[in-house]
Amino acid sequence: MKITTSLKEYIDEGKLVDFGVLNSLKLTSENSLRVTLARFVKKGEIYSPLKGLYVSKRVDPFWVATAIFPGYISLTSALHLHHLSDEYPFTIFVGSEKRKKLKLGNYEVHYFVAKSYEGMERDQYQLASIEKAIYDSLLHPELVGYPKIIKALHFAPIIAGKFITLCRNERNAFFQRLGYMLSILPERDEEKERLIKYCRKRTKANVYLQGRKTGRYVSEWKIIDNMGKEVLLSWWEQ
C-alpha cells in the first residue's frame, strides 16, 4: 500500500490527527511526511486548521469545530440546525473560552467567549438549545443581526421558563430590547406572551436598540428603535 494511501486512510479513520501521531507511524521520514501532508492540504484533500493538525474532509465540520477547541455550536449555526434560519452556515460559530478564527476548507470557524454553558443539547457534538442559541444571539447581535434574531424569535417554539432561567441575571436593558422585539412579531403564542409579561417588569431607564444613534422612541419599552420596523421585519415582507 502506498504511503499516501495509508496516510489518508489513517486521517479519515482518526478524523482529527496531529503531526506527532502521524510521525509515530514511521511510514516515511519526518521531512517527507511534512512535504506529503503539505501537498494534501494544498490540493484540498485534507484540512489543516492549525499548524500540525490535520482533519479528514469526510468529517462533520460542526463536530470538528467543537473538537479543535472545546465548546458548543451556537448563534446562526445553531439556528440553522434548529431549522430557524434558511442560510447555510459557512461560518460556524462556537461558544468557547476563547476568541479565535480558523479556516476549515470552505468554512470559517469563529470562536466567541461563552457567558455560560447552560442550555446545551448533545448528540455528536454540543449544540445550544433553541433558547440558548437565541439568548447568545441577543448577547452578540453584531455577529447575527437583529432581523435574523427577530425571525428566529417568531418561528421558534420557545419555552418562556427555560429562556428566563438562562438570562435571568441580565441587565434590564437586555429585557427591554427583547420585549420590544417580541412585541413587533407578526404573531405570538402563549409562551411568547409570558415572556413579554416578564420583560415589562424589567423595563426601567431609556435604552437604545443598537448603538447610540437617534431613532423612534417607543414609550412602552422605553427604547429608541434606531433601526426601524421595516428593517427589523424585512424577512416578513419578502
Buried (B, 14 or more C-beta within 10 A) or exposed (E): EEEBEEBBEBBBEBBBBEBEEBBEEEBBEEEEBBEBBEEBBEEEBBBBBBEEBBBBBEBEBBBBBBBBBEBBBBBBBBBBBBEBBEEEBEBBBBBBEEEEEBEBBEBBBBBBEBBEBBBBBEEEBBBBBBBBBBBBBBBBBEBBBBBBBBBBBBBBEBBBEBBBEBBEEBEBBBBBBBBBBBBBBEEBEEBBEBBBEBBBEBBEEEBBBBEEEEBEEBEEBBBBBBBEEEEBBEBBEE
